[in-house]
Amino acid sequence: MFGRKKEAAQPAEAEEPTPVGKGRPTPKRKDAEARNKRPLVPTDRAAARRAQRQKMAEARAKMDEAMVTGNDQYLPAQHRGRTRRFLRDYVDARWSLGEVFMPMALVIVVIMLFAAFLPIPAQVATGAFFSLYIVMFIALIDAIILGYRVRRKAIEKFGEGARKGSVMYVAMRVFQIRRTRLPKPQVQRGEFPT
């Protein structure tokens, strides 16, 4: 019961031996540790700093070029992906009231400044002030409706991954002047993505 088991009889057929090990000798500990040793601080700090700066400058240059050309590989994470490209193209293909908001706000601020120093009727300054709020409210409603509409189209096309942050992404892009948008628009007005 507690003794050794007798060895089982060898099968008549000889099986192929399975390869054991990794096919090379295990390295000595001394060699493995020497290979893994890297200094925490580089010996030439100035050269390491220059190399790091050069590497970061190249990455920035690629990203800047991608913001103009739309190359998805080098875009920042918030603009990367086919869903974001679809959202951008849809917004860029459409004219919206949000594009006019910033120039209009600048004009109204100038009118209000002149109203403080020149004898401009108070009704003109007040009308300009309220018209800015009216345009902002209409543009905001338009941007939100567009955001939900485009998100629904993106979900139909790309699936549920298009849901996260789509409405805000569209609304923020709508309020930018077309020529100042980054990434630059890749479609002309009226060229809606399919």
QUIMOBEL-V952241 format. One line per field, one symbol per residue. ss: DSSP state (H for helix, E for strand, - for the rest). phi: phi as a letter, one per 30 degrees, with the letter a starting at -180 (. if undefined). burial: b if it has 16 or more other C-alpha atoms within 10 Angstrom, else e. Layout:
# QUIMOBEL-V952241
ss: ???
phi: ???
burial: ???
This chain:
# QUIMOBEL-V952241
ss: ----------------------------HHHHHHHH--------HHHHHHHHHHHHHHHHHHHHHHHHH-------HHH--HHHHHHHHHHH-----HHHHHHHHHHHHHHHHHHHH----HHHHHHHHHHHHHHHHHHHHHHHHHHHHHHHHHHHHH-HHH---HHHHHHHHH---HHH--------------
phi: .cdddddddddddcdddddcicibddddeedddddddbddcddcdddddddddddddddddddddddddidddcddedcdjddddddddddddcdbddddddddddddddedddddccdcedddddddddddddddddddddddddeddddddddddcjdddddiddddddddddcdedcdbeeecbddjcddc
burial: eeeeeeeeeeeeeeeeeeeeeeeeeeeeeeeeeeeeeeeeeeeeeeeeeeeeeeeeeeeeeebbebbeebebebbeeebeeebbbbbbbbbbbeebebbbbeebbeebbebbeebeeeeeeeeebeebbeebeebbeebbebbbebbbebbbbbeeeeeeebeeebbebbbebbbbebeebbbbbebeeeeeee
